Amino acid sequence: MSRVDAQELFAPLGPTYDRTGAVLSFGQDPRWRRFLVSRIPAGGHVLDVATGTGLVAAELRRAGHDVTGVDQSAEMLAIARRRFGDAVELVEASADALPFPDASFDNLPFTYPLRYVPDPAATLAELARVVRPGGVIASLEFGLPEGVWRPPWELYVRVGLPVAGRILGRGWHEVGNFLGGSVRAFWEESPLERQLGWWRDAEVGDVQVRRLSLGGGVVIWGRRG
C-alpha cells in the first residue's frame, strides 16, 4: 500500500482510533505500546514516529520523556494536538523523509509504518539517521501467530475484523478488510531474518525481539551504532 493510500485509509479513524483499536485487539494493542515504551531508556529527547493520535507519546510522557511526535496524517495529528496542547511538538512528515538533522534525538520508537513505505530498509536507515550513537530504536508491528494459534488468528482477521468493521462504520470496514492481508503479506515478503538485516544495515546493534500475545505483536529494539 502506498503512502497516499495509507493516509486515505486511516484518515477517518482519528476520533475513534484509540478506543476502537484497543477493543478490536482485545486490549492487546495498549499492552504492546506500553512494552514498546519500556524499552526506551529514561530521560532524553525522544522522537515518536508514526505517532498517530499520540498513544505512544502519551506513554512516553508518563515515563518522564521529552517527546516530539511525527506522523504523515494531518487528521491523526489533529487528535494528538487536542490531547497534548503545546506539551508535545507534533510534526507532519513521513517516516522515510524526516525533517530533522542527523543525531537529533536520544531515542526513537515507531509503530507500524514499515508496512506502508515502498522501501522499509531505507526507511529504517532514515530513522536511525536522526538518533544519536548509543540511542535506542524500537519498533512495534503486528505479527503472525504460529502453530495452533495461527488458525484462530486467520479466522479473526478474515471474518471477525471485517464484520466488526462493518458494524462500526466510520472507515473501520475498510481497515477490517485490509489489515489481515497486509500483515500476512508483510511477513511473507519480509520474514524476521530479512527484517533483522535491515536493522544491521542501518547500523543498529544489540538487536532483540519479543513476541507478544501469542505472536500477535512483535517488538524489535536495538542500539544505534
C-alpha positions as CSV (number, residue, x, y, z in Angstrom):
1,M,0.0,0.0,0.0
2,S,1.3,3.4,-0.9
3,R,1.7,6.3,1.5
4,V,-1.3,8.1,-0.1
5,D,-3.4,5.0,0.2
6,A,-2.5,4.6,3.9
7,Q,-3.4,8.2,4.6
8,E,-6.7,7.8,2.9
9,L,-7.4,4.6,4.7
10,F,-6.7,5.8,8.3
11,A,-7.7,9.5,8.0
12,P,-11.4,8.9,9.0
13,L,-10.4,6.9,12.1
14,G,-9.0,9.6,14.2
15,P,-11.9,10.3,16.6
16,T,-12.5,6.6,17.3
17,Y,-9.0,5.2,16.8
18,D,-7.8,4.9,20.4
19,R,-10.8,3.1,22.0
20,T,-11.8,1.0,19.0
21,G,-8.3,-0.1,18.3
22,A,-8.0,-1.4,21.8
23,V,-11.3,-3.2,21.6
24,L,-10.6,-4.8,18.3
25,S,-7.2,-6.1,19.6
26,F,-8.9,-7.4,22.8
27,G,-6.9,-4.9,24.8
28,Q,-3.6,-6.1,23.5
29,D,-2.6,-3.0,21.4
30,P,-2.3,-0.8,24.5
31,R,-0.2,-3.5,26.2
32,W,2.1,-3.8,23.3
33,R,2.6,0.0,23.3
34,R,3.5,0.0,27.0
35,F,6.1,-2.7,26.4
36,L,7.5,-0.7,23.5
37,V,7.9,2.3,25.7
38,S,9.5,0.2,28.4
39,R,12.4,-0.5,26.0
40,I,13.2,3.2,25.9
41,P,15.9,4.4,28.4
42,A,14.8,7.0,30.9
43,G,15.4,10.7,30.1
44,G,16.4,12.4,26.9
45,H,14.5,13.7,23.9
46,V,12.5,11.0,22.1
47,L,11.1,11.1,18.6
48,D,7.9,9.1,18.3
49,V,7.5,8.1,14.7
50,A,4.0,7.3,13.3
51,T,2.7,8.9,16.5
52,G,-0.9,8.9,15.1
53,T,-3.3,10.2,17.8
54,G,-0.4,10.2,20.4
55,L,-0.9,6.9,22.2
56,V,2.8,6.1,22.4
57,A,3.7,9.7,23.0
58,A,1.3,9.8,26.0
59,E,3.0,6.7,27.5
60,L,6.4,8.3,26.9
61,R,5.3,11.4,28.7
62,R,4.0,9.4,31.6
63,A,7.5,7.8,31.8
64,G,9.1,11.2,32.0
65,H,10.4,11.7,28.5
66,D,10.6,14.9,26.4
67,V,8.7,13.9,23.2
68,T,8.4,15.1,19.7
69,G,5.9,13.2,17.5
70,V,5.8,12.9,13.8
71,D,3.1,11.5,11.5
72,Q,2.1,11.8,7.9
73,S,-1.6,12.1,8.7
74,A,-2.9,15.6,9.4
75,E,-6.2,14.1,10.6
76,M,-4.4,11.9,13.2
77,L,-2.2,14.8,14.3
78,A,-5.2,17.0,14.9
79,I,-6.4,14.4,17.5
80,A,-2.9,14.4,19.1
81,R,-2.9,18.2,19.3
82,R,-6.2,18.1,21.2
83,R,-4.7,15.5,23.5
84,F,-1.4,17.4,24.3
85,G,-1.9,21.1,23.6
86,D,1.5,22.6,23.5
87,A,3.1,19.9,25.7
88,V,4.4,17.8,22.7
89,E,5.8,19.2,19.5
90,L,4.0,17.5,16.6
91,V,5.3,17.5,13.0
92,E,3.6,16.4,9.8
93,A,6.1,14.3,7.9
94,S,6.7,10.8,6.5
95,A,8.9,8.2,8.2
96,D,11.1,7.9,5.1
97,A,11.9,11.6,4.9
98,L,12.3,13.1,8.4
99,P,12.8,16.9,8.6
100,F,15.5,16.7,11.3
101,P,19.3,16.8,11.3
102,D,21.5,13.8,12.0
103,A,21.6,12.6,15.6
104,S,18.9,15.0,16.7
105,F,17.2,12.6,19.2
106,D,18.3,10.4,22.1
107,N,15.9,7.5,21.3
108,L,13.2,6.7,18.8
109,P,10.2,4.3,19.0
110,F,8.0,3.7,15.9
111,T,4.7,1.9,15.4
112,Y,3.6,0.0,12.3
113,P,5.0,2.3,9.5
114,L,7.2,-0.2,7.7
115,R,4.2,-2.0,6.0
116,Y,3.2,1.3,4.3
117,V,6.5,2.5,2.8
118,P,7.9,1.5,-0.6
119,D,11.4,0.7,0.9
120,P,11.4,-0.5,4.5
121,A,15.1,-0.9,4.7
122,A,15.8,2.7,3.5
123,T,13.1,3.9,5.9
124,L,14.8,2.2,8.8
125,A,18.1,3.7,7.8
126,E,16.4,7.1,7.8
127,L,15.0,6.6,11.3
128,A,18.5,5.6,12.5
129,R,20.0,8.7,10.9
130,V,18.3,11.0,13.4
131,V,19.3,9.1,16.5
132,R,22.5,9.8,18.4
133,P,25.1,7.0,18.7
134,G,24.1,4.7,21.6
135,G,20.4,5.6,21.4
136,V,17.7,3.0,21.4
137,I,15.5,2.4,18.4
138,A,12.4,0.3,19.0
139,S,9.6,-0.9,16.7
140,L,6.1,-2.3,17.2
141,E,4.5,-4.3,14.4
142,F,1.7,-6.8,14.1
143,G,2.9,-10.4,13.9
144,L,1.7,-13.7,12.6
145,P,1.0,-16.3,15.4
146,E,2.5,-19.7,14.8
147,G,1.3,-23.3,15.5
148,V,-2.1,-23.9,16.9
149,W,-2.7,-20.1,17.3
150,R,-2.5,-19.4,13.6
151,P,-5.9,-20.8,12.6
152,P,-7.8,-18.7,15.2
153,W,-5.9,-15.6,14.0
154,E,-6.8,-16.3,10.4
155,L,-10.4,-16.7,11.3
156,Y,-10.5,-13.4,13.2
157,V,-8.8,-11.3,10.5
158,R,-10.7,-12.9,7.7
159,V,-14.1,-12.9,9.3
160,G,-14.2,-11.2,12.7
161,L,-12.4,-7.9,11.8
162,P,-14.4,-7.3,8.6
163,V,-17.7,-8.0,10.4
164,A,-16.7,-5.7,13.3
165,G,-15.6,-3.0,10.9
166,R,-18.9,-3.1,9.1
167,I,-20.8,-2.7,12.4
168,L,-18.5,0.2,13.5
169,G,-18.6,2.1,10.2
170,R,-16.5,5.4,10.0
171,G,-13.9,3.8,7.9
172,W,-13.3,0.7,10.1
173,H,-14.9,-1.6,7.5
174,E,-12.1,-0.8,5.0
175,V,-9.5,-1.3,7.7
176,G,-11.0,-4.6,8.8
177,N,-10.9,-5.9,5.2
178,F,-7.3,-4.7,4.7
179,L,-5.4,-5.4,7.9
180,G,-5.1,-9.2,7.9
181,G,-3.9,-9.4,4.3
182,S,-1.5,-6.5,4.9
183,V,0.1,-8.2,7.9
184,R,0.3,-11.6,6.1
185,A,1.9,-10.1,3.0
186,F,4.4,-8.1,5.0
187,W,5.7,-11.2,6.9
188,E,5.7,-13.4,3.8
189,E,7.7,-10.8,1.9
190,S,9.9,-9.8,4.9
191,P,10.4,-12.7,7.4
192,L,12.1,-11.9,10.6
193,E,15.7,-12.6,9.3
194,R,15.2,-10.2,6.5
195,Q,14.0,-7.5,8.8
196,L,16.9,-8.1,11.1
197,G,19.1,-7.5,8.1
198,W,17.5,-4.1,7.7
199,W,18.5,-3.3,11.3
200,R,22.1,-4.4,10.7
201,D,22.3,-2.4,7.5
202,A,21.1,0.7,9.4
203,E,23.9,0.2,11.9
204,V,21.7,-0.8,14.8
205,G,23.3,-3.4,17.1
206,D,22.4,-5.5,20.1
207,V,19.0,-6.1,18.4
208,Q,16.4,-8.1,20.5
209,V,13.0,-9.4,19.6
210,R,10.0,-10.1,21.8
211,R,6.8,-11.7,20.5
212,L,3.8,-10.7,22.5
213,S,0.2,-12.1,22.8
214,L,1.0,-15.4,21.2
215,G,2.8,-13.7,18.4
216,G,0.1,-11.2,17.5
217,G,2.5,-8.3,18.3
218,V,6.3,-8.1,17.7
219,V,8.6,-5.6,19.3
220,I,12.2,-5.2,18.0
221,W,14.7,-2.9,19.6
222,G,18.5,-2.2,19.4
223,R,21.1,0.5,19.9
224,R,22.3,2.9,17.2
225,G,26.0,2.2,16.4
